[in-house]
Amino acid sequence: MPLVTGVGALGKLLLAVGLSTAALGGILLLADRVPWLRLGRLPGDLSVERPGFRLYFPLATSLLVSAALTLVLWLLSRRR
């Protein structure tokens, strides 16, 4: 069973993806102003700075975003 059928359904899908992306962008812009939303600066994020070298690996942030997306996609799949 195809996920998208017809031009109208494709337009709705693109609109939903665009609105979701805009909402995520707005959340990320506000993240610096909200103290409890510290994505990218969590305690498990790794950072190494040496002369001429900087490494930043957002391990905890990646795990949190992955868990959130997994939950959202699982909930969406349950609706079908």
C-alpha positions as CSV (number, residue, x, y, z in Angstrom):
1,M,0.0,0.0,0.0
2,P,1.7,3.3,-1.1
3,L,2.1,6.0,1.5
4,V,1.3,8.8,-0.9
5,T,-1.2,8.6,-3.8
6,G,-1.9,11.5,-6.1
7,V,-0.6,15.0,-6.4
8,G,-2.9,16.3,-3.7
9,A,-1.6,13.9,-1.1
10,L,1.9,14.7,-2.1
11,G,1.1,18.4,-1.5
12,K,-0.3,17.7,1.9
13,L,2.8,15.6,2.8
14,L,5.2,18.4,1.7
15,L,3.1,20.9,3.7
16,A,3.3,18.8,6.8
17,V,7.0,18.3,6.5
18,G,7.5,22.0,5.9
19,L,5.4,23.0,8.9
20,S,7.2,20.4,11.1
21,T,10.6,21.7,10.0
22,A,9.5,25.3,10.7
23,A,8.3,24.3,14.2
24,L,11.5,22.5,15.0
25,G,13.5,25.5,13.8
26,G,11.5,27.8,16.1
27,I,12.1,25.5,19.1
28,L,15.8,25.5,18.4
29,L,15.8,29.3,18.1
30,L,14.1,29.5,21.5
31,A,16.3,26.9,23.1
32,D,18.9,29.5,24.3
33,R,16.2,31.4,26.1
34,V,14.7,28.4,27.9
35,P,17.1,27.1,30.6
36,W,15.7,23.6,30.8
37,L,15.9,23.1,27.0
38,R,19.7,22.9,26.6
39,L,20.0,20.8,23.5
40,G,23.6,20.6,22.4
41,R,24.9,21.3,25.9
42,L,23.8,18.3,27.9
43,P,26.0,16.7,30.5
44,G,26.8,13.7,28.3
45,D,28.0,15.8,25.3
46,L,31.7,15.3,24.7
47,S,34.0,18.2,24.1
48,V,37.8,18.2,23.7
49,E,39.8,21.4,23.1
50,R,43.5,21.4,22.5
51,P,45.8,23.9,20.7
52,G,44.9,23.8,17.1
53,F,42.2,21.1,17.6
54,R,38.6,21.1,18.7
55,L,36.3,18.1,18.9
56,Y,32.6,18.3,19.8
57,F,30.4,15.2,19.8
58,P,26.8,15.7,21.1
59,L,26.4,12.1,22.3
60,A,23.6,12.8,24.9
61,T,21.8,15.2,22.6
62,S,21.9,12.6,19.8
63,L,20.5,9.9,22.1
64,L,17.7,12.2,23.3
65,V,16.7,13.3,19.8
66,S,16.8,9.7,18.6
67,A,14.6,8.5,21.5
68,A,12.1,11.3,20.9
69,L,11.9,10.6,17.2
70,T,11.5,6.9,17.8
71,L,8.6,7.6,20.2
72,V,6.9,10.0,17.7
73,L,7.2,7.6,14.8
74,W,6.0,4.7,17.0
75,L,2.9,6.7,18.0
76,L,2.3,7.7,14.4
77,S,2.5,4.1,13.3
78,R,0.0,3.0,16.0
79,R,-2.5,5.4,14.5
80,R,-2.6,3.6,11.2
